[in-house]
């Protein structure tokens, strides 16, 4: 079966290994992509909370990589920052999706003992990140958040 | 043959790298004739968009290691899942297999991992790598906390504590992206 100009979409599976795509290869692609979709985080975000200032350093999201795709931060108090996306997102084909955080993992950065927690739908915000020191006292710091 | 675009860890994935195009369509509007043999433009489009999404957020590395503090020694890297390969046989942090991170002991519960500034995909395409995000979790039945620090774009330091005091012999899973 020819491909390319001789057989445009739909793709016909098969052909030589250097020109075609076998059903077995396509099946492996589909299965591996599904596996990755099940477990891939929706986003990684690293930010620093310092007093009234929140700086988002980097953001990798399924809605886009870069700060333009990151949620908006709101300072709640010491060690507490809330985040919201102002809207859902639209993928490369224009298909819209709602943004709904279902779980997160929080890792504070530092040189002393720190830990993090999160809350969903916190005080009218999509989610909030809490960071704490070794005495369980709220503490500002840098943190990485993974969101699913 | 060189693939389109750059490797996934550069976080520059685009659906276009995979052949996606918002105007791509089935030839003369003729859809799938036999779903057992054909892949439609619509199905291909979904794959491209989904792959773009997960390529942006897949961790670069998930590493489980154990600190060696009773008899102080370099940490033991037990399992590495990386976008460039998997290691399931443990190795001492100072003798990593080619292409995998090394680790050095700084003190009790305190290690530094070093990554390369560039990695190469199966097609020989290299892409720059720099650490932007880290997560760390101790594997313990007690209150051990693993606290990472991005020291440079290729080094990550992780310290383990309990009750505010450095703790040794901890086993930790480190996530790097």
Interface residues (C-beta under 8 A of the other chain):
Chain A: X7 X8 X9 X10 X11 X12 X13 X14 X21 X23 X26 X29 X30 X33 X36 X37 X40 X41 X42 X43 X44 X45 X46 X57 X58 X60 X61 X62 X64 X65 X91 X92 X93 X94 X95 X105 X107 X108 X109 X110 X111 X112 X113 X114 X115 X133 X134 X135 X144 X146
Chain B: X11 X12 X13 X14 X15 X16 X20 X22 X24 X25 X26 X27 X30 X31 X32 X33 X36 X37 X38 X39 X40 X41 X44 X45 X47 X48 X49 X50 X51 X52 X53 X54 X56 X57 X58 X59 X132 X133 X134 X135 X136 X137 X145 X147 X148 X149 X150 X159 X161 X162 X163 X164 X175 X177
